């Protein structure tokens, strides 16, 4: 008999849910990865085709984070140990 955890892993992988769960993990770890100061001023909203959409509170924050984009992408992917994020799009809402 197969262990339930292993059966769930196989189901998640075969059903295509693994990518969705990985993307949600990125959004979930955003605050932890970027730190308190940034997380108060920018929120990860969604991921589409490897592009993370982040809402900022001002154009100034959008510009500041744009300058840090490469580092943030690297840290997010390292945190979940997969290359999920290819780019970040910062928007002012």
C-alpha positions in Angstrom: 0.0 0.0 0.0 1.3 3.4 -1.0 1.7 6.1 1.7 -1.0 8.9 1.4 1.7 11.6 1.2 3.4 10.0 -1.7 0.0 9.5 -3.4 -0.8 13.1 -3.0 2.5 14.2 -4.4 1.9 12.1 -7.5 -1.6 13.5 -7.9 -0.5 17.1 -7.5 2.3 16.6 -10.1 0.1 14.7 -12.6 -2.8 17.1 -12.3 -0.8 20.3 -13.0 -1.5 21.7 -9.5 2.2 21.7 -8.6 2.8 24.9 -10.7 -0.2 26.6 -9.0 1.0 25.7 -5.6 4.6 26.9 -6.3 3.2 30.2 -7.5 1.1 30.6 -4.3 4.2 29.8 -2.3 6.0 32.7 -3.9 3.2 35.1 -2.9 3.1 33.6 0.6 6.8 34.2 1.2 7.0 37.7 -0.3 6.8 39.5 3.0 9.5 37.3 4.6 11.9 37.5 1.6 11.7 41.3 1.1 11.5 42.3 4.7 9.1 44.5 6.8 9.9 47.8 5.2 9.2 46.7 1.6 6.3 44.5 2.6 4.5 47.5 4.1 4.9 49.4 0.8 4.5 46.6 -1.8 2.3 43.5 -2.0 2.7 40.5 -4.3 -0.6 40.1 -6.1 -0.4 37.4 -8.8 1.8 35.4 -11.1 1.2 34.9 -14.8 3.7 33.2 -17.2 6.5 33.6 -14.6 5.9 37.3 -14.1 5.1 38.4 -10.5 2.8 41.3 -10.3 3.5 43.6 -7.3 1.4 46.5 -6.3 3.3 49.5 -4.7 1.9 52.4 -2.7 3.6 55.1 -4.8 5.6 55.7 -7.9 8.7 56.2 -5.7 8.4 52.7 -4.3 7.8 51.3 -7.8 11.1 52.9 -9.0 13.0 51.8 -5.9 11.9 48.2 -6.2 12.5 48.2 -9.9 16.2 48.9 -9.1 16.2 45.8 -6.8 14.3 43.5 -9.1 17.1 41.1 -10.0 18.0 40.6 -6.4 14.3 40.1 -5.3 13.7 37.5 -8.1 16.8 35.6 -7.1 15.8 35.6 -3.4 12.3 34.5 -4.1 13.4 31.6 -6.3 16.0 30.5 -3.8 13.5 30.6 -1.0 11.2 28.0 -2.6 14.2 26.2 -4.3 12.7 26.4 -7.8 12.9 28.9 -10.6 9.3 30.1 -10.8 9.8 33.8 -11.2 11.4 35.2 -14.3 10.5 38.8 -13.9 8.6 41.2 -11.7 6.2 43.9 -12.9 5.8 46.7 -10.3 2.6 48.7 -10.6 1.3 51.7 -8.7 -2.3 51.2 -7.6 
